[in-house]
């Protein structure tokens, strides 16, 4: 069993012909949303390779959180240890694609509400995992 302790984000992707200059408004070519977050992406990759995967992390009580939980479940990942943080939004990454480049602004939201006390609650569960993966889109003081 692999357990991932990490971030869950909704990626908000805008494609445009060029990057706007300061104060400029442009018309974009397309807009899409994709499940993301470095932690969630690691969990999905491991599950697609055939591993039994559990996830420990936080989402907000909003539509993005619900969609991301549904996506992880669809991928066969256990969401038993995902906390819903009522006063925080689910993390998002605003991604602008243009001119063969990207620019990304991450708003961590509930990802930054994962505290050592949350990890303490699942420490016996983590000890049963063959592998525990942690990455850098959560607060560094967590682990």
N, C-alpha and C positions, 0 to 999 in steps of 0.2 A: 504494500500500500504506500502510495506517495501522498503526502500532505503539502499543499502549497499555502503559505501564509503571505498574503499580498493584496495588491490593489485590484479593484474592479472599476472600470471606467466605461462610459459610453463615448465613443469617438464620433465627433460631429465634423464631417469632412465637407469643405467647400472647395470647388475647383473654379479657377478663374484664369483668364488669359494672361493677366499680369498681377503683381502685388500692388495693392493700393499705396499711394504715398500718404504722408501724414495729412489727415483731414479729408482725404479723397474718398468718395463713394463710387464703387464699381458694380456693374451687373455681373453676377457669377454665371458659370456654365452649368453647374450641377451641385446638388446637396445630397449627402447620404449619411446614414448613421450605421455604425458597426460596433459590435461588442468588442471591448478592449480592456486595457490595463495590463501592465507587465505580468502581474500575478495570474490573472485570469487567462492570459495568452499561454503562459507556461502550463497551466492546468489543462487547457484544451489540447495542447500539443502532446502532453503525456497521455491523456485519455485516448487520443486518436492513435497513439502507438500501442494501445492495448493495456495500459496500466489502470489499476484501480486507484482513483484519485479523489481526495477530499480537499475541500477548500475552507480556509479560515480567513475571514475578512469582514468588511463592513460595507453596507450600502445605505442610501437614504430611503425614506418612506415616500417614494415618488415613482413615476412611470418608468424611468430609466432603471431603477433598482429592480422593479418587477420584471422588466424585459431581460435584464442581465441574469437574474436568477433562473428564468425560464430557459435561457440559452445554455447556461451551465448544466441544467438538468437534462436538456436535450442532448448534450454532449456526453452524458453519462457520469457527470461529476456530482459527488455528494455535496449538498449545500446546507447540511445540518448545522454547521458551525459558522454560517454567515449571519451576522447581527444586523438588524435594521435599526439605524440611528434616526430617531424621530426629528431631531432638531438640526440635521445636516442634510444637504443634498447628496445624491450619488455623485461620485467623481465623474468629471467630463474632461475630454481632451478636444480642444478646438483646433482643427487642422486645416490650414490653407494650402492648397496645392496649386502652384502656378510656376511658369518659367522653369520647368524641370527641377523644381525645388519644393521644399515644404517648410512651413512655419507652424509651430505647435505651442499652444498655451494650455497647460494642465491646471485644472481647478480640482484639488484633491478631495474636497468635500468630506464625506464620511470615512474615506481612507485614512485621514489624519485623526480619526477618533478611535483607532485601534490602539489600545493602551496595554501596558504590561499586565494589568489586572485581567484583561480579556484573555491573554495568553496563559496566565496562571489557571484560568478556568478549564482550559483544554490541555494542560500539560501531560496528564496521563494518556490522553488520546494521542498527543504528539509522540510520546515515548513508544507507542505501539507501531508507529510508522517506520517503514524500512528506510524511507528518505523524506526529509523535510526541506522544502525549498522556500527561501525568503529572498525578496529583492528590494530595491531601493525606492519604491513609490509609496512606502508607508513610513511613519516616523521612525528614525533610527534608534530611538530609545526603547522600542518594543521588545527586541530580542537581545 
